[in-house]
Amino acid sequence: MKEKWHNETCITYTVRVWTTGAILWRLDDKLHREDGPAVEYAHGEKEWWLHGKKLTEEEWKQEKK
């Protein structure tokens, strides 16, 4: 399933929910999310991405400052 989602700063993400339960957030066709992990797996693992670049959670937090 694909849907559009707007965050509080009016960024429009494309969100895809897979039948496996994984959720992927994209902006301009690149994995990206400014207010949380861009990939969330059903088993609990998460990945943080900004503008198509994968970051650790700590790197993501530093980028957000």
C-alpha angles and dihedrals in degrees: 000000000000126000142162119245129187122206125208092274091054097251108153112220128188106227121196121192113197124209087246088065095253116140121205124191118203136182119190088352093301126109104259140147129163099188102046144340116328092214124041119180123205091241090059103260114135135195127202118214134173121188092343094310118120114225137180114250089255093050089049091052091050091050089052094057 
